[in-house]
């Protein structure tokens, strides 16, 4: 497990794993806190740490599992950088462009991190009125093969 400590008591915990199930995230968080941690799911499928004041967001792509842990609501997304057909972006922007334009994988991870922060589902987020001026985004360089971003409210 690797840990990155960011300002405002934000911790990124990650590992490379063939498995991408919640059990890997529970192992990461349990190692970080030094005790067994149970991760459960809320009404929209968002993860939360049972009996804890900490918020958690989880993402995985290819062989990397990452968790963001914070005392404030947080969202994280990671994507393996692969070639994406440029014809996809006009479709994506028809759905989500009113929230934030998406022109590349770095924009995509910001959008997904924000959806997680707001406890929405990507499938219906395009129907939401979202003011991104109250959201702080930060790109994180975990690995040159991955795009990663976190976000929280300002």
C-alpha positions as CSV (number, residue, x, y, z in Angstrom):
1,X,0.0,0.0,0.0
2,X,1.2,3.5,-0.8
3,X,-0.1,6.6,1.0
4,X,-0.2,10.2,-0.3
5,X,-1.0,12.9,2.3
6,X,-2.5,16.0,0.9
7,X,-3.5,19.3,2.6
8,X,-6.7,19.5,4.5
9,X,-6.3,16.0,6.0
10,X,-6.9,14.2,2.7
11,X,-5.2,10.8,2.3
12,X,-4.9,8.8,-0.9
13,X,-4.4,5.0,-0.3
14,X,-3.6,2.9,-3.3
15,X,-2.2,-0.4,-4.5
16,X,-1.8,-2.4,-7.6
17,X,-4.0,-5.5,-7.6
18,X,-5.6,-8.0,-9.9
19,X,-8.7,-7.8,-7.8
20,X,-10.8,-4.6,-7.8
21,X,-13.5,-5.5,-5.4
22,X,-14.5,-3.7,-2.2
23,X,-12.4,-6.1,-0.2
24,X,-9.2,-4.5,-1.6
25,X,-10.4,-1.1,-0.5
26,X,-11.3,-2.4,3.0
27,X,-7.8,-3.9,3.3
28,X,-6.3,-0.5,2.3
29,X,-8.3,1.5,4.8
30,X,-7.9,-1.1,7.5
31,X,-4.1,-1.0,7.1
32,X,-4.2,2.8,7.2
33,X,-6.3,3.0,10.4
34,X,-4.6,0.0,12.0
35,X,-7.9,-1.8,12.7
36,X,-10.6,-3.7,10.8
37,X,-12.7,-1.3,8.8
38,X,-16.1,-2.1,7.2
39,X,-17.1,-0.3,4.0
40,X,-20.8,-0.2,3.4
41,X,-22.9,1.4,0.6
42,X,-25.4,4.2,0.8
43,X,-28.7,4.7,-1.1
44,X,-26.9,5.6,-4.4
45,X,-24.2,3.0,-4.0
46,X,-21.7,5.4,-2.5
47,X,-19.2,3.8,-0.1
48,X,-19.0,4.9,3.5
49,X,-16.9,3.8,6.5
50,X,-19.2,2.2,9.1
51,X,-19.1,4.0,12.5
52,X,-16.5,6.6,11.4
53,X,-16.4,10.4,11.0
54,X,-14.2,9.9,7.8
55,X,-15.6,10.0,4.3
56,X,-14.3,7.7,1.6
57,X,-14.4,7.6,-2.2
58,X,-13.1,4.5,-4.1
59,X,-12.0,4.1,-7.7
60,X,-10.3,1.4,-9.7
61,X,-9.0,1.0,-13.2
62,X,-7.1,-1.9,-14.8
63,X,-4.8,-3.0,-12.0
64,X,-4.9,0.0,-9.6
65,X,-7.3,0.5,-6.7
66,X,-7.3,3.9,-4.9
67,X,-9.2,5.3,-2.0
68,X,-9.5,8.9,-0.9
69,X,-10.2,9.3,2.8
70,X,-11.0,12.7,4.4
71,X,-12.9,14.4,7.2
72,X,-15.0,16.2,4.5
73,X,-17.0,14.7,1.6
74,X,-14.6,13.8,-1.2
75,X,-14.7,12.2,-4.7
76,X,-12.0,10.4,-6.6
77,X,-11.7,8.8,-9.9
78,X,-8.8,7.0,-11.7
79,X,-8.7,5.8,-15.3
80,X,-6.1,3.9,-17.2
81,X,-5.0,6.1,-20.1
82,X,-6.0,4.3,-23.3
83,X,-6.9,5.5,-26.7
84,X,-10.5,6.8,-26.8
85,X,-12.2,7.4,-30.0
86,X,-12.6,11.1,-30.5
87,X,-16.2,10.5,-31.7
88,X,-17.1,9.7,-28.1
89,X,-16.6,13.2,-26.8
90,X,-19.4,14.9,-28.7
91,X,-21.8,12.3,-27.2
92,X,-20.4,12.7,-23.7
93,X,-20.7,16.5,-24.0
94,X,-24.3,16.3,-25.2
95,X,-25.0,14.7,-21.9
96,X,-22.6,16.4,-19.5
97,X,-21.3,19.5,-21.3
98,X,-23.7,21.7,-19.3
99,X,-21.9,20.6,-16.2
100,X,-18.4,20.6,-17.5
101,X,-16.9,20.0,-20.9
102,X,-15.0,16.7,-21.4
103,X,-12.3,16.7,-24.1
104,X,-9.9,14.0,-22.7
105,X,-9.4,11.4,-20.0
106,X,-8.2,14.1,-17.5
107,X,-11.6,15.9,-17.9
108,X,-13.4,12.7,-17.6
109,X,-11.9,11.7,-14.2
110,X,-12.8,15.2,-12.9
111,X,-16.4,14.7,-13.9
112,X,-16.6,11.2,-12.4
113,X,-14.9,12.4,-9.1
114,X,-17.5,15.2,-8.9
115,X,-20.4,12.8,-9.5
116,X,-19.0,10.7,-6.6
117,X,-18.6,13.7,-4.3
118,X,-22.2,14.7,-4.9
119,X,-23.4,11.1,-4.3
120,X,-25.0,11.0,-7.8
121,X,-24.9,8.2,-10.4
122,X,-23.3,8.9,-13.7
123,X,-26.4,7.5,-15.4
124,X,-28.6,10.4,-14.1
125,X,-26.0,13.1,-13.3
126,X,-26.7,14.8,-16.6
127,X,-30.2,15.6,-15.4
128,X,-28.9,17.5,-12.4
129,X,-28.2,21.2,-12.0
130,X,-24.7,21.3,-10.7
131,X,-22.7,24.4,-9.9
132,X,-19.1,23.5,-10.2
133,X,-17.9,26.9,-9.0
134,X,-18.2,25.4,-5.4
135,X,-16.1,22.4,-6.2
136,X,-12.3,22.2,-6.0
137,X,-10.5,19.8,-8.4
138,X,-7.0,18.5,-8.2
139,X,-5.3,16.3,-10.7
140,X,-3.1,13.7,-9.0
141,X,-0.1,12.0,-10.7
142,X,-0.2,8.4,-9.3
143,X,1.3,6.7,-12.3
144,X,2.1,7.9,-15.9
145,X,-0.3,5.3,-17.3
146,X,-3.3,6.6,-15.3
147,X,-5.3,9.9,-15.0
148,X,-6.6,10.6,-11.5
149,X,-8.5,13.5,-9.9
150,X,-10.0,14.3,-6.6
151,X,-12.5,16.9,-5.7
152,X,-14.2,18.4,-2.6
153,X,-16.3,21.4,-1.9
154,X,-14.5,24.7,-1.4
